[in-house]
């Protein structure tokens, strides 16, 4: 049975003309039909001011959003478009999005063991006690092809809470999702002691679950102890993504991009209280001593993130006798604690699992045993402009941390960044090892010796940035200099795709460059334009 959503309270739900009013009514109809039912939801906005959208486990229901509303459509034929202008159509970019706007002080969406696909969720809510998540999954649930953006969640953490994830509590399978421009304020209300707080404001991944092929960008997690005398416990680790061994089984975080996010820790006010969130980081692992679990972080690109008042910048691995960590084939690039690059830290010897075949530019702390730490590139030579681009990302960001100013050059560059490999000379190529993760974020098979990072090299997409022939001149060459004709964020590329200059420019600004042929890319408040120039 196929059920649809539109505007009638008496429809049978078999066509768009007889569609029922809401998802809840469609689930009632599904209860009366044996077998698995699919609910199709037309594009538009669904408001949940004081209640959760609950996908019940009492029936077999898959819920798909973002339909145009034409009979004969299926999930695979929903109209798609390049929404963010990055010249790629990602699985969550629908032409007719179904938006769930929630201001519920509790959970926004609770999933049963079913498919939830094709929705955009914005959750604005405040809760003073207990646990709140915008998304709560269950074992067996599949949350895919969705967007979570522009959420603002405030929650108070008390002394008896054991917390794992505020925005997204990932249980089951989460794949092909975009998580961007969300802000979570974790307000710590306990003064001393209490149970350890294993919580991650953006996403907590429970043991036995999988998060893959996702993008986390321009999010901000805040651990705020300013209203209490104490500081947060050291158990607060991955504030953007936390792999948490709360259940037996292996936890997977694979093929994902985590870039231009921020974590801010505000310490308590008592004399002598720590001013540093000891284990605070962007992506981290945690676990209970009573539960044996394995965490796999494979083929992720984690770049240009920033932490403030934390012990770590990019990735922190927590090792004890209950956790086996595998950090393999990742590109950790320019993650910063304050203004200092700090990509990786480990609390104790790695004697099980493996920290291997990762590429990092610099800034790594921790104790690595010879047996477990293999073939990592910890510190690349970055003494000249070309080596700064040694990963040869197609269009990386240059900003570190967040920028939420609508229409600003940095905000646009975050949305339109392209972390695929732009050259067969990328240092990331062939630096990995074969794992259970056999395809990259784009679905391409990894080479027999895989690349590090979320993408395998693909020559078909490695061409230099296409030039828009119908734009106003961005710059001209005169007297040995390239002179800007517009204002914005300018990137200058060689014909091999390497970034040879980048920065903010104003009209008539002069840039000294060697003679040659270049591609210019200017991001302004209005548009992104490109131009080829002989100099």
C-alpha positions in Angstrom: 0.0 0.0 0.0 1.3 3.5 -0.9 0.0 6.4 1.2 0.4 10.1 0.5 0.1 13.3 2.4 -1.7 16.5 1.3 -4.7 18.2 2.8 -7.8 16.0 3.3 -8.9 14.4 6.5 -11.2 11.9 4.7 -8.9 10.7 1.9 -8.0 7.1 1.2 -4.4 8.0 0.5 -4.0 6.0 -2.7 -3.3 8.9 -5.0 -2.4 12.5 -4.6 -6.0 13.5 -5.3 -7.1 11.3 -2.4 -4.2 12.2 -0.1 -4.6 12.3 3.6 -3.8 15.3 5.8 -0.7 14.4 7.7 1.8 11.7 8.4 0.0 10.7 11.6 -3.2 10.0 9.7 -1.3 8.0 7.1 0.2 5.8 9.8 -3.4 5.1 11.1 -4.3 3.9 7.6 -1.1 1.9 7.4 -2.1 0.1 10.6 -5.1 -1.4 8.8 -3.0 -2.8 6.0 -0.8 -5.8 6.4 2.8 -5.7 5.3 5.1 -2.7 4.7 3.6 0.6 3.8 5.3 3.6 2.2 4.2 7.1 3.1 4.9 9.7 0.4 5.0 13.4 1.6 4.7 16.3 -0.8 7.1 19.2 -0.6 6.1 21.9 1.8 6.5 22.8 5.5 5.2 20.7 8.4 4.9 22.5 11.7 5.4 20.8 15.1 5.2 23.5 17.7 4.5 21.3 20.7 4.7 17.7 19.7 7.1 15.2 18.2 6.8 13.5 14.9 6.8 9.9 16.0 7.3 7.1 13.4 5.7 4.2 15.4 7.2 0.8 15.7 3.7 -0.9 15.8 3.6 -1.1 12.0 6.0 -1.4 9.1 6.2 2.1 7.7 8.8 3.8 5.5 8.4 7.6 5.1 9.7 9.5 2.1 9.5 13.3 1.6 10.2 15.9 -1.1 7.8 14.7 -3.8 6.5 17.1 -6.4 3.1 15.5 -6.1 2.6 13.8 -9.4 1.1 10.3 -9.6 3.6 7.7 -10.6 6.6 9.3 -8.7 8.8 7.0 -6.6 11.6 7.7 -4.2 14.1 7.2 -7.0 12.4 9.7 -9.4 12.0 12.7 -7.0 13.2 15.8 -8.8 16.8 16.8 -7.7 18.8 20.0 -8.2 22.1 21.6 -7.2 20.8 23.6 -4.2 24.1 24.9 -2.8 25.8 25.7 -6.1 28.8 23.4 -5.6 28.2 21.8 -9.1 27.3 18.5 -7.5 23.9 17.0 -6.8 24.1 15.3 -3.5 21.5 12.7 -2.4 19.7 15.3 -0.1 19.3 18.0 -2.7 15.6 17.9 -3.6 13.8 20.4 -5.8 10.6 20.2 -3.7 11.9 19.8 -0.1 9.6 18.7 2.7 10.6 20.8 5.7 9.9 19.8 9.3 9.9 22.9 11.5 9.9 22.0 15.2 9.8 24.1 18.3 8.9 21.2 20.6 10.8 21.3 23.9 11.4 17.5 23.6 12.4 15.4 20.7 11.5 16.7 17.2 11.5 13.3 15.4 11.6 9.8 16.9 12.2 6.9 14.5 11.0 3.3 14.5 12.7 0.5 12.7 11.9 1.9 9.3 13.2 4.2 6.5 13.0 8.0 7.0 14.1 9.7 3.8 14.0 13.1 2.1 13.3 15.6 4.8 14.8 18.9 5.9 14.6 19.4 9.7 15.0 22.6 11.7 14.6 22.4 15.4 14.5 25.4 17.7 13.9 24.3 21.3 14.9 24.7 25.0 14.7 22.2 27.8 15.8 22.8 31.3 15.9 19.1 32.6 16.3 15.7 31.0 17.3 14.7 27.6 16.3 16.2 24.3 17.3 15.3 20.8 16.2 16.6 17.4 16.5 13.1 16.0 16.4 9.9 17.9 16.9 6.6 16.1 16.4 3.0 17.1 18.3 -0.1 16.2 17.2 -1.1 12.7 16.1 2.4 11.6 17.5 4.0 8.5 17.8 7.8 8.4 19.0 8.8 4.9 19.0 11.6 2.3 18.0 14.2 4.9 19.2 17.7 5.9 19.4 19.0 9.5 20.1 22.7 9.4 19.6 26.1 11.1 18.7 24.4 14.4 19.2 26.2 17.7 18.9 23.8 20.7 19.5 24.8 24.4 19.5 22.1 27.0 20.5 22.0 30.7 22.7 19.1 31.8 22.2 18.2 35.4 24.3 16.1 37.8 22.4 12.9 37.2 22.2 12.9 33.5 24.1 10.5 31.3 23.9 12.1 27.9 24.8 11.0 24.4 23.9 13.4 21.7 21.7 16.5 21.8 21.0 17.3 18.2 21.2 13.8 16.7 21.2 10.5 18.7 22.3 8.2 16.0 21.1 4.7 16.6 20.8 2.4 13.5 22.0 3.6 10.1 22.5 7.3 9.2 23.7 7.9 5.6 23.8 10.5 2.9 22.8 13.4 5.2 23.8 17.0 5.5 24.2 18.6 8.9 24.9 22.3 8.7 24.6 25.6 10.5 23.2 24.1 13.7 24.0 25.5 17.1 23.7 23.6 20.3 24.2 25.1 23.8 24.8 22.5 26.5 24.3 24.4 29.7 26.0 22.5 32.5 24.1 22.9 35.8 26.0 20.5 38.1 28.7 21.9 40.4 30.6 18.9 41.6 30.8 15.2 41.0 27.9 13.4 39.4 27.9 10.8 36.7 30.3 11.2 33.8 28.8 13.2 31.0 29.3 11.3 27.7 27.5 13.8 25.5 28.1 15.4 22.1 26.0 18.4 21.2 25.8 17.7 17.5 25.8 13.9 17.1 26.3 10.9 19.4 26.7 7.5 17.6 25.7 4.6 19.8 27.6 1.3 19.8 26.5 -1.0 16.9 25.4 2.0 14.7 26.7 3.3 11.4 27.1 6.9 10.1 28.3 7.1 6.5 28.6 9.4 3.6 27.5 12.5 5.6 28.6 16.1 5.6 29.0 18.1 8.8 29.8 21.8 8.1 29.4 25.1 9.8 28.0 23.7 13.1 28.8 25.0 16.5 28.7 23.1 19.8 29.0 25.1 23.1 29.7 23.5 26.5 28.7 26.3 28.9 29.7 26.1 32.5 29.6 29.8 33.2 26.5 29.5 35.5 28.2 27.1 37.9 31.4 26.9 39.9 32.7 23.7 38.3 33.9 22.7 34.9 32.6 19.9 32.7 33.9 16.4 33.2 36.7 15.1 31.0 34.2 12.6 29.5 32.9 15.3 27.2 34.9 14.3 24.1 33.6 14.5 20.5 31.5 17.7 20.5 30.6 17.5 16.8 30.7 13.7 16.5 31.1 11.3 19.4 31.4 7.5 18.9 30.1 6.1 22.1 30.3 2.5 23.2 27.0 2.5 25.1 26.1 -0.9 23.6 28.0 -3.9 22.4 29.0 -4.1 18.7 31.1 -2.0 16.4 30.5 1.6 15.7 31.3 2.9 12.2 31.9 6.5 11.1 33.0 6.4 7.4 33.3 8.4 4.2 32.2 11.6 5.8 33.3 15.2 5.6 33.6 17.2 8.8 34.8 20.7 8.1 34.5 24.3 9.3 32.8 23.4 12.6 33.5 25.0 16.0 33.5 23.9 19.6 33.6 26.4 22.4 34.1 25.6 26.1 33.1 28.2 28.7 34.6 27.1 32.1 33.1 27.6 35.5 33.8 30.5 37.8 35.4 28.9 40.9 39.0 29.6 41.8 41.3 26.9 40.4 38.6 25.3 38.2 40.1 24.0 35.0 39.8 26.4 32.1 40.3 23.6 29.6 37.8 20.9 28.5 40.5 18.2 28.8 39.1 15.8 26.2 37.2 18.3 24.1 37.6 17.9 20.4 35.7 17.8 17.1 35.4 14.0 16.6 36.1 11.7 19.5 35.6 8.2 21.0 34.2 7.3 24.4 33.0 4.2 26.2 31.9 2.5 29.4 34.3 0.2 31.2 31.6 -2.5 31.4 31.0 -2.6 27.6 33.5 -3.9 25.1 33.1 -2.1 21.8 35.1 -1.2 18.7 35.1 2.2 17.0 35.9 2.6 13.3 36.7 6.0 11.9 37.5 5.2 8.2 38.1 7.4 5.1 36.9 10.7 6.6 38.1 14.1 5.6 38.2 16.3 8.8 39.5 19.8 8.0 39.6 23.4 9.0 37.7 22.9 12.3 38.4 25.0 15.4 38.1 24.4 19.2 38.4 27.0 21.9 39.4 26.3 25.5 39.7 22.5 24.7 42.5 20.0 25.1 42.3 19.0 21.5 41.6 20.3 18.0 40.5 17.6 15.5 40.3 14.0 16.6 40.7 12.6 20.2 40.9 8.8 20.7 40.0 7.6 24.2 41.7 4.3 25.0 40.9 2.0 27.9 40.3 -1.7 28.4 36.8 -1.6 26.9 37.5 0.2 23.7 39.3 -0.9 20.5 39.9 2.1 18.2 40.5 1.9 14.5 41.5 5.3 12.9 42.5 4.5 9.3 42.7 6.1 5.9 41.7 9.6 7.1 42.8 13.0 6.0 43.1 15.3 9.1 44.0 18.7 7.8 44.5 22.0 9.5 42.2 21.5 12.5 43.1 24.1 15.2 42.9 24.6 18.9 42.7 28.3 19.0 45.3 29.4 16.4 47.5 26.2 16.8 47.1 23.3 14.5 46.3 20.2 16.5 44.9 17.3 14.4 45.1 14.2 16.6 45.5 13.3 20.3 45.3 10.0 22.2 45.0 9.6 25.9 47.2 6.5 26.3 49.1 3.8 24.5 47.4 2.3 21.5 47.9 -1.4 22.1 44.9 -2.7 20.3 43.1 -1.7 17.1 45.1 0.5 14.8 45.9 4.2 14.2 47.4 3.9 10.8 47.5 5.1 7.2 46.3 8.6 8.1 47.6 11.8 6.6 47.9 14.9 8.8 49.7 18.1 8.0 51.0 18.7 11.6 49.9 19.2 15.2 49.6 15.7 16.6 49.9 14.6 20.3 49.7 11.2 21.9 51.5 8.1 22.6 51.7 5.6 19.7 53.1 2.1 20.0 55.0 0.7 17.1 52.6 -2.2 16.8 49.5 -0.2 16.4 50.6 3.0 14.7 51.6 2.2 11.2 52.4 4.3 8.1 50.9 7.6 9.3 52.0 10.8 7.8 52.1 13.1 10.9 53.9 16.2 9.6 54.1 17.1 6.0 56.6 19.7 4.8 54.5 22.8 4.4 57.2 25.4 3.9 56.0 26.7 0.6 52.7 27.7 -1.1 52.5 24.6 -3.3 53.0 22.1 -0.5 50.1 23.8 1.3 47.9 22.3 -1.3 49.6 18.9 -1.4 46.3 17.0 -0.8 45.1 18.7 -4.0 41.5 19.1 -2.8 39.4 20.4 -5.7 38.0 23.4 -3.9 38.9 23.5 -0.2 37.9 26.2 2.2 40.6 28.5 3.5 38.7 29.7 6.6 39.1 27.9 9.9 35.9 27.5 12.0 32.4 28.8 11.3 30.9 31.6 9.4 27.2 32.1 9.6 26.9 35.5 7.9 24.3 35.0 5.2 25.7 35.8 1.8 29.2 36.4 3.0 32.1 35.1 0.9 33.3 32.7 3.7 29.8 31.3 4.2 29.3 30.7 0.5 32.8 29.0 0.3 31.9 26.6 3.1 28.6 25.6 1.3 30.4 25.2 -2.0 33.6 23.5 -0.9 34.7 20.4 -2.9 36.9 18.0 -1.1 37.4 15.6 -4.0 41.0 15.1 -5.3 41.8 17.4 -8.2 45.1 15.9 -9.3 46.8 12.5 -9.8 49.7 14.1 -7.8 47.6 14.4 -4.7 49.6 13.2 -1.7 46.6 11.4 -0.4 46.5 8.9 -3.2 47.7 5.4 -2.3 48.3 6.3 1.3 45.6 4.0 2.7 45.1 0.3 3.5 42.3 -2.0 2.5 39.5 -2.1 5.1 35.9 -3.3 5.1 35.1 0.1 3.6 35.4 -0.6 -0.1 33.8 2.5 -1.8 34.3 6.2 -1.3 31.7 8.9 -0.6 30.9 9.2 -4.3 30.3 5.4 -4.6 33.6 4.9 -6.5 35.6 1.8 -5.6 38.7 2.5 -3.7 41.9 1.5 -5.5 43.8 -1.7 -4.5 45.8 0.7 -2.3 43.2 3.2 -1.3 43.5 7.0 -0.9 43.3 8.6 2.5 40.2 10.8 3.0 36.6 10.5 1.9 37.4 10.3 -1.9 39.3 8.1 -4.2 41.0 9.9 -7.1 38.7 10.2 -10.1 40.3 11.6 -13.3 36.9 12.4 -14.7 36.2 15.1 -12.1 39.8 16.3 -11.7 39.7 18.9 -14.4 40.3 22.5 -13.4 37.3 24.6 -12.4 35.1 25.4 -15.4 35.2 29.0 -16.6 32.0 30.9 -16.8 32.4 32.9 -20.1 29.6 35.3 -19.4 30.8 37.2 -16.4 32.2 40.7 -15.8 36.0 40.8 -15.7 37.2 39.8 -12.3 40.8 41.1 -12.8 43.3 42.1 -15.4 47.1 41.9 -15.7 49.2 45.0 -15.7 52.9 45.8 -14.9 53.6 42.4 -13.5 50.6 42.3 -11.2 47.1 40.9 -11.3 44.7 43.7 -10.4 41.3 42.9 -8.9 38.2 44.6 -10.4 35.8 43.4 -7.8 35.5 42.9 -4.1 35.2 39.5 -2.4 37.2 36.3 -1.6 39.6 35.5 -4.4 41.3 32.2 -5.1 43.9 31.9 -7.9 44.6 28.4 -9.3 47.3 27.1 -11.5 46.1 25.1 -14.5 46.8 21.9 -12.6 44.3 22.9 -10.0 46.6 24.0 -7.2 45.7 27.0 -5.1 48.6 29.4 -5.5 47.0 32.5 -3.9 43.9 33.2 -1.8 42.5 36.0 0.3 40.0 38.8 0.5 40.4 41.6 -2.1 39.0 45.0 -2.8 38.6 46.7 -6.2 42.0 47.7 -7.7 44.0 45.6 -5.2 47.3 44.5 -6.8 48.6 40.9 -6.4 52.2 40.0 -7.4 52.3 36.7 -9.3 54.8 35.0 -11.6 53.9 35.2 -15.2 51.7 32.4 -16.5 48.1 31.3 -17.1 45.7 31.2 -14.1 42.1 30.5 -13.2 40.5 33.0 -10.9 37.5 32.3 -8.6 35.8 35.2 -6.8 33.2 34.6 -4.2 31.2 37.7 -3.5 28.0 38.4 -1.5 26.0 38.0 -4.8 27.6 35.1 -6.7 30.6 32.9 -7.5 32.4 33.8 -10.7 35.4 32.4 -12.5 37.8 33.7 -15.1 40.8 32.6 -17.0 43.7 35.1 -17.2 47.1 35.3 -19.0 49.6 37.2 -16.9 
